[in-house]
Amino acid sequence: ELEQDVADLVWDHCAKDDSFSLVVADFETWTPPEGTSFDTVWADTWLVDNSLTTKEYKTLITNKYSEYTTNIGFWGGY
């Protein structure tokens, strides 16, 4: 999540265990720590301020996170 206010709003309502963490950072520029892996990476982002096409954006995010997971999803199914 990019906004701390949003993280603060939802954190208490999230199901958590030792494998769950919430990162407050820019999804497009954040790099996971070495050795990190995820069950799923979910791209819930807005393209309003992005000059990339939907296809270009999906390729960029897939390439960025594919070494950390084999399951990458995108909001709206694009």
Secondary structure in CASP SS format (residue, H / E / C, confidence):
PFRMAT SS
TARGET T0000
AUTHOR 0000-0000-0000
METHOD secondary structure of the structure
MODEL  1
E C 1.00
L C 1.00
E C 1.00
Q H 1.00
D H 1.00
V H 1.00
A H 1.00
D H 1.00
L H 1.00
V H 1.00
W H 1.00
D C 1.00
H C 1.00
C C 1.00
A C 1.00
K C 1.00
D C 1.00
D C 1.00
S C 1.00
F C 1.00
S C 1.00
L C 1.00
V C 1.00
V C 1.00
A C 1.00
D C 1.00
F C 1.00
E C 1.00
T C 1.00
W C 1.00
T C 1.00
P C 1.00
P C 1.00
E C 1.00
G C 1.00
T C 1.00
S C 1.00
F C 1.00
D C 1.00
T C 1.00
V E 1.00
W E 1.00
A E 1.00
D C 1.00
T C 1.00
W C 1.00
L C 1.00
V C 1.00
D C 1.00
N C 1.00
S C 1.00
L C 1.00
T C 1.00
T H 1.00
K H 1.00
E H 1.00
Y H 1.00
K H 1.00
T H 1.00
L H 1.00
I H 1.00
T H 1.00
N H 1.00
K H 1.00
Y H 1.00
S C 1.00
E C 1.00
Y C 1.00
T C 1.00
T C 1.00
N C 1.00
I E 1.00
G E 1.00
F E 1.00
W H 1.00
G H 1.00
G H 1.00
Y C 1.00
END
